[in-house]
Amino acid sequence: MEHVCLTIEYLLLALRVDDCYNVTISSRDITDAVAASNLAVFSGLMHGDNGVE
């Protein structure tokens, strides 16, 4: 849960300058947030691999 919260926190902080009613979150924004939170690595450890595709 911590990595999910870190991912969301990263997204909110990264997109704060673009904050508006219809802000768009791109796939790249999500990829960057997941990388910054180490979610993929942690998920890989939980499943017995390195989390990198």
C-alpha positions, 0 to 999 in steps of 0.5 A: 500500500505504501508504494501505491500511496507514493505513486499517487503522491508523486502524480499529485506533486508532479501535476500540481503546476498543470492543476485544472478542472480537466487535467490529463494524466498521460501514460508517461506520467503514470510510468514516471510515478510508478518508477519513482515509487519503486512500485514495479520493483516491489511488486516483482519482489513479491512475485519472485522476479525483479519487476522489470519487463 
